[in-house]
Amino acid sequence: MAYDLLIKNGLIVDGSGMPAFRGDVGVKAGKIVELGKLSGPANRTIDAEGRVVAPGFVDNHCHYDAQVTWDPLCSFSPDHGCTTVMFGNCSLALAPVRRGTEKRVAEFLSYVEAIPMEVLNTVEVDWETIPQYMERLDQHLGVNVGNLIGHSAVRYYVMGDDCQKRTATDDEIRAMQDVVRDGIKAGALGLSVSRNKGHYDPQGVHIPALWADEKEIFALGDVLREMGTGIIQSGGGRAAELKDGLMARLSEATGRTVIYNNLGQTVREPDLWKKHMARVEETSKAGIRAYPLCSPNRTTQSFTMRNCQTFRGAPTWHPILLSSDEEKLRAYGDPAIRQKLHDEVVEFKVEVPAAGYSRKWYDYMWVETPALEKNQSLKGKTIHQIAKEQDKGIIDAFLDLVVEENLDTGFMMAENNVDDEAMAKILTYPNAIVGLSDGGAHVQFHGGYGYSTRLLSEWVREKHVMTIEQAVRRLTFDSASALGLYDRGLLRPGMAADIVIFDPQTVRPLPESVVHDFPAGGWRVKEPAAGIMATIVNGEVLMENGKHTGALPGRVLRNTYYHAHA
C-alpha cells in the first residue's frame, strides 16, 4: 500500500495498556491503516528510532473557548503532544449568546477562569447559537476540539439577568432543554454544570449555574438521556458528591458518564482524598459512571497582589481584589481593614465557602520575586517565616511588603498535589481520569499544559509510579473513551491518525516564562516541552520539534448522535 505518512522504527505504545512493541505505523487519508513492519511507498516518512509512537494525548479539561478563535493551535497544548482539547467546562461557554450580551457572557468566563476582559473583548462574536459557534470553529483549527454546552451560558440566554436571582420556572427549564437539545443535535460532546461555590462573576455574585436547583440540572441532563449521547461535566463536583452523592445520582438518572473536578491531595484537608476515593469505589462497584479527574501537576500559582485570586470569597478581601490599584494600596495600609482581614483569614471567624486557601496558607505562600533590591533576602521565604523574623502578625508582615513594593512583589503558592505518596495512589487509581490541564485558563498564574509531559517524566521516568504503557493509556484511551471519542485514543487500523512521537528519556515540561502574545497586548504564562518530536493531527504533522508546520488539520469532534443522523 502507498501511504500518506509512514512512521518507521518506533516503539509503539498503542494506548491499550498492552506491552510496547517495535514497529511502523502507516497512515492514509487521515486514518491509521496498518501497523507492523511496513515497506510501502509514502509521501512522507518519519524515522522514529529510539522514540515512542503513541496516540495523541486527549486534554480533557480546558477553557480555550475564546482563545481558539484567534489561536487555532490552542497553544501550548500541542507542544506537549495533545491532539484533542475539550472546552466549555464548568458551565462556562461563549454560546449561546444574544446580540448585545456578548460582554456579559464573556465576564463569567473571564472572572472564574482568570482571562483578562481586555483580551476577551477583542473576540469578534459572529454567532448566536451553539451550532453556529461550532461551525465557526470548524473552519480553522490546528488541534481537534470538543465542546460542552455550558449551563451558565444557557441559563443567561434563557433567563437574562434573572439567571442570578432565582430558580427557573417550568417554562424556562423547557426553553433551556431546547437549547441543550439543539447543541447536542449539532454534535456537542455533552453538558457542563457547576457546583463550585468559589465561582463568582466580576461583581462578586455567584455565576448563573449555581442558582439552579437539582430539578433544573436533572432536567437538562435528561436531554442527554433522551438522545443517548454525551457526557455531563461538573465544576466543583467533589464537594457535591461527598455531601449527598449528586454526581453519582446524576449519572444514574441519565445513564450518562459524569466527569467532575476533582480527586486531589490538598493541605487544606489532608485526608479528604482517601474519603473521596472510598466514595468513588462504592459508586463504581454499583455500576455508576461518575468519575473524578485528577492531575499530575503540582498546583502552583505565581501572582502579585494586583491580580491575586487566592482570597476570593472572603467578605472583606473580595471587594478589595476587585478594586483599583490605588484603592488596594489604601486598603492594605489601613489598620482597621488589616484587623478585619486577620479575623477572616488568620483567625477564621468567618466561614468562606470554597475558600482558596488552607488554615495555614501562610506556610504555603512564599516570596518568589521581591521587587526591591533591599528585599532580595526575602526570596524563597514563606509569609510565616517573614512574620516570625520581623516579629509581626501574619497580615502585617504580608501587607507591609505588598505596600512597600507597590503591589509588585511576586508570590508563589502551592497547597495542592504536594504529597508524593498520596499522588502515587491518586494517579494510578483506575476510577479517576488523568488530565485537568485547565489550558487557556488562569493564563497569568500558571501554564498547566504540561500535565502529559509531567506524567511521563516525573511520575514514569523518575518516580516509577507507573509504566509507560499505563501512562500513555491514562493520557489517551481513558479520556477518549470517557468523553465518547470512540475513533481516537488508540493506534489501531481504522482509527483517526492522531499521533505523538516522543523521546521517553528526555520528554518533560520546561520552565515557565511570560510571553506577550495575546490580543490587546495581553500576556500569559508559557510552558514549553522537551522531547516531543512530532504532534500529528488527522494524519498531518502539526508540530515538529516544537515548531508549527503551518498545517491546520484539526476538526470539531462531534458526538455519536450527530454521526448516526448525519
Protein Blocks (a to p, Z undefined) as FASTA:
>chain_A
ZZfbdcehiacdehnopacdddddddeehiafbgcjdfbdcfbdcdfehiacddddddfb
dcfkmmmmmmmnopaklmnopabdcehiehiafbdcdehilmmmmmmmmmmnopafklmm
mpccfbfblmlmmmmmmmocfbdcdddddfklmmmmmnmmmlmmbccdfklmmmmmmmmm
mmmmnopabdcddfbfkbccfkopacfklmpcfklmmmmmmmmmmnopajdddehklmmm
mmnommmmmmmmnopacddddddddfklmmlmmmmmmmmmmmmmnopacdddddfbdcdd
dddfklccklgoiaklmmmmmmcfklmmmmmmpmklmmmmmmmmmnopaccehiabdfkl
mlmgccfbdfbfklmmmgopafklmmmmnopafklmmmmmmmmnnopaccdddfehkafk
lmmmmmmmmkbccejkogoiakllbgolmmmmmmmmmmmmmnomacfklmmmmmmmmmmm
mnopakgoiacehiacddddddfklgccdddddddfbghhiacdddddehiabdceehia
fbgghiaehiafbccdddfklmmmZZ
